[in-house]
Amino acid sequence: MQVVAPLPTTLTGHAAVVMGGKVYVQGGSIAPGEQDAEARMWVYDPEADTWSDGEPMPCRGRFLQQMATIGHTIYVLGGIGLQPGDNGRMAREMLTDAWSWSAETGWRRLAHLPHYCGAAPTPAPVIDGRIYLLGGDDATVKGFTPQNHPGFHNQSLCYCPGSDTWYDAGEIAVARAVLPCAVWNGMAVIVNGEQRPGKRSNQVWGAKM
């Protein structure tokens, strides 16, 4: 293991993908307690061991969003933004907007997600040219304490870039949020994560889409 150049800022809740041999980090929160949401993007070049500023998103900042890459295009899907709350602090606002970015086109707005989705496995798996959002938080479960929370939802969504359309991809075997994902042998492999707020899992699942 070697130490590489540090990210220019501290972040949590951000997302990252690899494209063209470079690492793209987008969004996240800098201040503790979810009091800010970034729209910026940073790019790491491993050959030069340097970070540079990417083109910021022309929209709301966000964290716990989903990212994916297909070819030379990055996708940023849903996530959680912030708005002024009743107590003077910022409050979560679930997002359904979706965006793509490439060096040729810059940022482009895509079709909105059919429902809220944040903290689903990311990078979102890409299988047969389609992007899948598996579970996550859809904001339908509110007002519960971590002890009596019924758990995150187990629905999935599929995005087709060619037609810029979303469709319901059905139920998945487990409900998870805040976790990584990798594609292996045509399967979306999701690792650990939360079953509900504060309730972690040590399970690893593979999903054939």
N, C-alpha and C positions, 0 to 999 in steps of 0.2 A: 504494500500500500504506500502511496506517495501523497504528500500534501500538495494541493494545487492552489491556484490563486483564489482568495476568498471572494464570495459574492459581495458586491459593493454595499449591500445593506443587509440587516437582519430580517428574516421573514419566517412566518409560519402560515400554514394553510394554503401555500402556493402550489402550483402544479408545474410539471416539467416534462419535456419530450426531447428526443434526439432526432435531428433531421440534417442530412448532408454532412454528417460528421461533427456537428455542433450541438450544444445543449441549449435549449430555449426554456427559460424560466419565466412564468407569467403570473401576475396577480399576487395575492397573499396579503397578510396583515403585518405591519411593522410594530405598532404599539401594542403592549400587552392589553388583554381584556377586550379584544375585537372592537377597537375604537377607530380603526381606519381600514380601508380596503383599497388595494393598489390596482391601477389600470396599466401599470408599466410592464415592460418585458425586458429581460436581460439575456444576452447571448454569450455563451462561453466557447472560445476557440481553443481546443486542446493543443493544437500545434504551436500556438503562440503563448498558451497558458495565460490568457487575458480575457476579461469580461468587457463587453461593450453594451451600450444602451440600444435596445431594439425599438421598433416603432410602438408607442403605447396604443392601447385599444382606444378607439374614439367613442367610448361609452362608459357606463358605470364601472368603477373598480369592483373587484370581487375576490373572494377566497373560497376554498373548498370546491372549486370548479373542476370540470373534467376536461382533459386535453387529449388529443390524438394527432397522428400524422398519417397522411396518405401521399406518397410521392413527395412532391416539393411543397406541400401545403400543410399548414398547422390548423387545427380546429380547437376552439375554446367554446365549451358548451355548458350553459347554465351556471350554477354556483350560488353563492350567497353574497349579497351586497349589504349596505348599511344605510339607515335613515334615522333622523332624530327620534329618540324615544320620549316617553312621557316623563321620565325621571331626569332629563337633562343629559343622559348618556345615549350613545348610539345603539340602535336595535337592529337585529337581523331583518333582512328583506330577501326572500327567495326570488331567484331570477329564472326566466325561461328563454332569454335571448341567446342566440348562437352566432358565432363568428368564425370566419376563416382568414388566414393570412398567408401570403406568399410574397417572395421578393418581387414578383412581376405585377401583382395586383394590389398589394397592400392589404388592409383590412376590408373585409366584405361582410355585410350582414346576411345571415341565412334564415331559413324558416325557424320560427320559434318552436321550442320543445312543446309537446302536447300538455305537459304538466311540469311542476317544479321538480328540479333534481339537483341536489348538491351532495358532496362527499361520497359519491359512487366511486367504485374502483377506477383508479387513474394511474398511468395512461389508459384511456378507454381502449378496450381491445378492438382491433380492426381485423375482420375475417371476411374473406371474399369481397374486399372493397367496401365493406359496410362497417359503420361504427356502432358499438353496442354500449349502452349505459345499463349497468346491472345493479339494481337495488338503489342504495343510497337513501337520502332523506328527501321526501316529497312534501313535507310540511303538513301532512294530513293528521299527524298525531301531535297534539298540542295540549298544554296544561297538565302534563304529568310530571311527577318527580322521577328521578332516575330509578328509584326503587319500584315504582308501579308502572313504568313506561312499558307498553305492550311490544315494543320492538319496531325496527325499521321495516319498510315495506319490501316485498320481494318481487316487484314488477320490473320488467326490463323494457327498454326502448331501443329502436334501431333507426339509424340515420343513413339514408342513401344519398351520397353526394351528387351522383349523376342527375337525379331528379329533384334534389333539394327537398326531400320529403322525409317525414318521420312516420313510423308505424309502431304499434304495440307488438313487442316481441315475446309476450307471454310471461308466465311466472318462472322464477328461478328457484332452485332447491332451498336456498338459504337467504336470509335477509342480513345484509352487512352494510356498514358505512365506514368511512375514513380508513381506507386501506389501499395497498398497491395492487397492480394487476400486471400480468405478463402473458403473452401468447406463446404457447408451446405445443408443437405437434397439432396445430389446428384447434387447440382448446384455449379458452380464456381461463387462466389460473389466478384465483383470488386468494390472498394470503392474510389470514387472521382478521383484524378489524373489530368493529363493535357490533354486537347484536342489538344493543340499545345503549343510550348514554351511560357511560361508566361500566358497562358489562362487556368485557373483551373476550375474544375467542382465540384459541390456538389452532383452529382447524384450517386446513388448506383444501380448496375445492377446485375442480376442473370442470368447465362447462363447454359442451359441444353446442355451437350455435347453428 
